[in-house]
Amino acid sequence: MKSGIFHVPYMKPSRSPREVFDYSVLIAREADQAGFADFMIGEHATQAWESVPNPEIVIGACARETERLRFAPMAHLLGLHNPGSLAIQTGWLSQVLEGRYFLGVGPGAYPRDAILRGQPEDLSEARPRRDEALKIMQKVWERKPFHHEGEFFKGGFPEEAEADDAGGEYHMMPDFSPWQGAENLEIAMTALSYGSASMKYCGANDFSPISFFGGLEVGRSHWDKYVEGQQENGYTPDRMRFRMCRDIVVADTDAEAKKIALRGGLGTCWENYLVPVYKQFKILQGYIDDSGTGVDLADLDMDWIAEHVWICGSPETVIEKLQKMNDAVGGMGEIVMNTHDYADDPAPWVESMHRIAEEVVPNIKDVTVSAA
Ligand SMILES: Cc1cc2nc3c(=O)[nH]c(=O)nc-3n(C[C@H](O)[C@H](O)[C@H](O)COP(=O)(O)O)c2cc1C
């Protein structure tokens, strides 16, 4: 089992861009030292709590401060970009990182991000734009001349001119395709909804699935859809490619971990931001169903959330809860912790991160069932 980080970054709206940037690099440095495998950074333009519009710039800064950690935008919202530009930028960045890079792709969750780009607020274009954009990017990475005029995008690849007899270099084009070839670039696709069509598409194209945990039924449905897409296209699904995101805090005792969560940035973010967001995306119902408490969505308080939504406790408690999730979903390859705003006093959060990567995740047993 690998451990990963999802840095949304869920920082207080009062933080300046510089504070968010510096904290992001600090967390990446610690993640590298703690032994996390992956560090993934969200892309959002219009959510004050999710305040990194260009994950690739944070990734560039972190590249020089880390040695082993792999980075990914999670996710580049493909439909909101020019696909030709993004293909060149991501390919180039994967070369800068000499392979410590993979590409997360998603449609975008927030209507205001679409409005900003003059796209429909109901996000009806988000998924078809994502899929058309990705096809163009993959063609750009092939570096063969083409011209595309599709439903949403135009794109193409130019021909390199012949060298002249004088041996000048003006005709040359750089190779900004991904490090060691596009076929070696891992592409991960995000999913949230029950029975997600994105997961079937992800499987069909042999990308890696990544989910926010929204209850066991939703998690299982993501994998099932992924398998459908894989098998219909002759691929063999591998559960070790399945990543799942959670809010996790580890301390010496359950009480201490709960205190760090409730009184720190994690609790503040949930109380002021994520409870309404999770309600909007109907993610909390899955947790209620799993808890067996039968509590009404309107009556959830922060104690209930600490017990049933977050995974916080001593290493033993957290191992037990994560093992239960892994077994019940049927197996995954990476447990991803979401980061939160502990910028004023990072010590307990950083210690928790280290314990997650060093004491907890290595003790989660892989599920060794058949892939499907
Ligand atoms: C791990 C993960 C990361 C995500 N990152 C972003 C992001 O950076 N920006 C964004 O607008 N949406 C993000 N989303 C949400 C997706 O854009 C989209 O709403 C989701 O994948 C839709 O899933 P569905 O097709 O199953 O409904 C993320 C989702 C997941 C699971």
The ligand as an ORCA input file, in Angstrom:
! r2SCAN-3c Opt
* xyz 0 1
  C      -9.131     13.285     -6.276
  C     -10.005     14.313     -6.905
  C      -9.456     15.551     -7.250
  C     -10.247     16.536     -7.818
  N      -9.691     17.752     -8.113
  C     -10.451     18.716     -8.641
  C      -9.902     20.001     -8.924
  O      -8.713     20.244     -8.706
  N     -10.717     20.954     -9.419
  C     -12.052     20.715     -9.645
  O     -12.770     21.634    -10.059
  N     -12.581     19.504     -9.413
  C     -11.826     18.508     -8.912
  N     -12.387     17.281     -8.670
  C     -13.764     17.037     -9.065
  C     -13.871     16.681    -10.531
  O     -13.575     17.793    -11.345
  C     -15.282     16.183    -10.905
  O     -16.247     16.947    -10.283
  C     -15.460     14.746    -10.526
  O     -14.399     13.966    -10.935
  C     -16.748     14.263    -11.187
  O     -16.844     12.908    -11.011
  P     -17.976     12.094    -11.726
  O     -17.694     12.157    -13.185
  O     -17.880     10.745    -11.120
  O     -19.277     12.769    -11.369
  C     -11.624     16.275     -8.086
  C     -12.170     15.029     -7.741
  C     -11.378     14.059     -7.162
  C     -11.969     12.725     -6.830
*
